[in-house]
Amino acid sequence: MPHAATPPSPPDPIAADPRVAARATGDSAGVNNMRQLIQLRWIAVVGQLLTIVVVHAGLGIALPLGPMLAVLAALATFNALAMLRWRGRGRVTNTALLLGLLADVAALTAQLYLSGGIANPFAFLYLLQVVLAAVLLKPWSSWVIVALTSACVVGLALFPGPVTLPASPTGGLSDPYVFGLLLCFMLIATLLVVFITRIGRIIRARDARLAALRQRAAEEEHIVRMGLLASGAAHELGTPLSTLAVILGDWQHLPHFTSDPELLQDVSEMQAQVLRCKAIVSGILASAGETRGEAPRGTTLRAFLDDLVDEWNRSRSVRGFRYDDRIDQDVPIVADAGLQQMLWNILDNALEASRSRVTLEATRSGEAVVLRVRDDGPGFGAGMLERLGTPYQSSKGAPGRGLGLFLSVNVARTLGGTIEAGNEPGGGAVVTITLPLPALSLEREEDDGH
């Protein structure tokens, strides 16, 4: 059985190219950050509306309702447009985030100017904008927000607005200014904890995703190097294998061998094994791209699996093997050499680990084919299950082992599928391969060729 295991991961069509996926990860984090700003802006709109009502009607302080409601309506309109703009996935740039924060600073400045200027206790809301800028923006953009908010505070101090608010900090909580300071502090503290926590979670998720993509790029580079070595070795082995095949063919006609049936049988078996090695070498060269110009060979899912199982059964000393075909509806697919080798790797590992039984079960689950390979061997160790798909993870203990499942996991991932491994309740191991049928269809292969 494969001597390593991997946690399942959802198919990711853009992950075939780590650079594209890395850009998509950054775009997703930017969109999430923009959505957090939009939510915060809606809270600001509702909060400002409630504050205007309470101050004007509850505290009896005359406010210029017309201009303040106009600023509020403009901020709500801006936020509605931003919500429509970023409803779908898109690329949120640093400039877009900066413009959003600039709009927030402008609206806050206008409201403060109309409602007491620097004497308004909610002037400290500028600090919220500065903190958000430090978290979301590039350094130079953060300093732009710092300079702008500082200029706005100075402007509010130099140019008083139409409303004068009395402030007497010695009056304690009974003084409206002190009470407003307390509300402002509680509001800023609450919003910072809620939204900075969310933004931090988004950033950590982005960093984790980028780390996974970097690991995948390193693994794919490892695969490329192995492919080059395998292709080079196949080229080098072709000539000596051909020479051996010719020599063994000539030996079969020599009197010394024809007179000894047992020796002749040994020579015939040697020639058959050399020819098998030549076929393996030819398969390596074909998989490496020597025959990429050929048209894809169409077949069906059931026929592909039947041929794969028959050839694997003939070429190995298989004991106790059973193939359960539970595919309810056959579909046309492309015969892929990489997919065939992936399944052979998993079957070979199961055969090595098994005591007396190996089974392959094929079923359909919606638009996916599910293949389960089981054996009655010792199963997977806990450490191997945690490191599925990493190279050189094997229970065999021999140097250089453990590459088969590593390559199989990457083949499945390229097709948008997954490989899961685990232990059976009654003993033994099971490897589950899930592959989306659209990735194997002949129509998609033909479309890619255009």
Residue pairs with C-beta under 8 A, 6 or more apart in sequence:
1 349
1 350
1 352
1 353
1 354
1 373
1 375
1 377
1 379
1 380
1 421
1 428
1 429
1 430
1 431
2 345
2 346
2 349
2 350
2 404
2 405
2 408
2 421
2 429
2 431
3 349
3 353
3 380
3 384
3 393
3 394
3 395
3 396
3 401
3 402
3 405
4 380
4 384
4 387
4 388
4 389
4 390
4 393
4 394
4 402
4 405
4 406
4 421
5 380
5 384
5 385
5 386
5 387
5 388
5 420
5 421
5 422
5 431
6 388
6 389
6 409
6 418
6 419
6 420
6 421
7 388
7 420
8 418
8 420
8 434
9 413
9 418
10 418
11 416
11 417
11 418
11 436
12 21
12 416
13 416
14 20
14 21
14 24
15 21
15 213
15 216
15 413
16 414
18 213
18 214
18 216
18 217
18 220
21 213
22 210
22 213
25 206
25 209
25 210
25 213
26 206
26 210
27 89
27 90
27 91
27 92
28 89
28 206
29 202
29 203
29 205
29 206
30 91
30 92
30 93
30 96
30 97
31 86
31 89
31 90
31 92
32 202
33 92
33 97
33 136
33 199
33 202
34 82
34 86
34 92
34 96
34 97
34 100
35 86
36 195
36 198
36 199
36 202
37 82
37 97
37 100
37 101
37 104
37 132
37 136
38 79
38 82
38 83
38 86
39 195
40 132
40 191
40 195
41 75
41 78
41 79
41 82
41 100
41 104
42 79
43 191
44 75
44 104
44 107
44 108
45 72
45 75
45 76
45 79
47 187
48 68
48 72
48 75
48 111
49 72
51 122
52 63
52 65
52 68
52 69
52 72
52 115
55 61
55 63
55 115
56 62
56 63
56 65
59 176
61 163
61 165
62 163
63 114
63 115
63 163
64 114
64 162
64 163
67 110
67 114
68 111
68 114
68 115
71 107
71 110
71 111
71 114
72 107
72 111
74 107
75 103
75 104
75 107
78 103
82 100
86 92
94 137
94 138
94 141
97 136
97 137
97 141
98 133
98 137
98 141
98 144
98 145
101 129
101 132
101 133
101 136
101 137
101 145
102 145
102 148
104 129
105 126
105 129
105 145
105 148
105 149
105 152
108 125
108 126
108 129
108 152
109 152
109 155
109 156
112 118
112 120
112 122
112 123
112 156
112 161
113 156
113 159
113 161
114 161
114 162
114 163
115 161
115 163
115 165
116 161
116 163
116 164
116 165
117 123
117 156
117 157
117 159
117 160
117 161
117 163
118 153
118 156
118 157
119 164
119 165
119 167
119 177
120 165
120 180
121 177
121 178
121 180
121 181
121 183
121 184
122 180
122 184
123 153
123 156
124 181
124 184
124 185
124 188
125 184
125 187
125 188
126 149
126 152
126 153
127 188
128 188
128 191
128 192
129 145
129 149
130 142
130 145
130 146
130 149
131 192
131 196
132 195
133 141
133 142
133 144
133 145
133 146
134 142
135 196
135 199
135 200
136 199
137 145
165 176
165 177
166 176
166 177
167 175
167 177
168 175
168 177
168 178
169 175
169 177
169 178
171 178
172 178
173 179
173 182
216 413
219 389
219 390
219 391
219 406
219 410
220 410
222 391
223 407
223 410
226 403
226 407
227 288
230 284
230 288
231 284
231 285
231 288
233 284
234 281
234 282
234 284
234 285
234 288
235 285
237 277
237 281
238 278
238 281
241 274
241 277
241 278
241 281
242 278
244 274
245 271
245 274
245 275
245 278
248 267
248 270
248 271
248 274
249 271
251 257
251 267
252 258
252 264
252 267
252 268
252 271
256 263
257 263
257 264
257 267
258 264
276 315
283 337
283 341
285 291
286 337
287 337
287 338
287 341
296 334
296 335
296 442
296 445
296 446
296 449
297 334
297 335
298 332
298 333
298 334
298 335
298 442
299 307
299 332
299 333
299 334
299 335
300 330
300 331
300 332
300 333
301 327
301 330
301 331
301 332
301 333
301 369
301 437
301 440
302 325
302 327
302 330
303 330
304 333
304 335
304 340
305 323
305 325
305 327
305 362
305 371
306 325
308 340
308 343
308 344
309 323
309 360
312 318
312 343
312 344
312 347
313 321
316 348
316 351
318 351
318 358
319 354
319 356
320 354
320 356
320 357
320 358
321 351
321 357
321 358
321 359
321 360
322 357
322 358
322 359
322 360
323 359
323 360
323 362
324 359
324 360
324 361
324 362
325 362
326 361
326 362
326 363
327 362
327 363
327 364
327 369
328 363
328 364
329 364
331 437
331 441
332 441
332 442
333 437
333 440
333 441
333 442
334 440
334 441
334 442
334 445
336 440
338 411
338 414
339 411
339 415
339 435
339 440
341 407
341 411
342 407
342 408
342 411
342 412
342 433
343 371
343 433
345 404
345 405
345 407
345 408
346 373
346 404
346 405
346 408
346 431
346 433
347 358
347 360
347 373
348 404
349 404
349 405
350 358
350 373
350 374
350 375
350 377
350 429
350 431
351 358
351 375
352 396
353 375
353 377
353 378
353 395
353 429
354 375
354 376
354 377
354 428
355 375
355 376
355 377
356 376
357 374
357 375
357 376
357 428
358 373
358 374
358 375
359 372
359 373
359 374
359 375
360 371
360 372
360 373
361 371
361 372
361 374
362 369
362 370
362 371
363 369
363 370
363 372
364 370
364 437
365 434
367 436
367 437
367 438
368 417
368 434
368 435
368 436
368 437
369 434
369 435
369 437
369 440
370 432
370 433
370 434
371 432
371 433
371 435
372 430
372 431
372 432
372 433
373 430
373 431
373 433
374 424
374 428
374 429
374 430
375 428
375 429
376 427
376 428
377 428
377 429
378 395
378 429
379 423
379 424
379 427
379 428
379 429
380 395
380 421
380 422
380 423
380 429
381 395
384 393
384 395
385 421
385 422
385 423
387 393
388 405
388 409
388 419
388 420
388 421
389 405
389 406
389 409
389 410
389 419
390 406
391 402
391 403
391 406
392 400
392 401
392 402
392 403
392 406
393 402
393 405
393 406
394 401
394 402
396 402
405 419
405 421
408 419
408 433
409 419
412 418
412 419
412 433
412 434
412 435
415 435
415 436
415 439
415 440
416 435
416 436
416 439
417 433
417 434
417 435
417 436
417 439
418 433
418 434
419 431
419 432
419 433
419 434
420 431
420 432
420 434
421 429
421 430
421 431
421 432
422 429
422 430
422 432
423 429
423 430
424 430
438 444
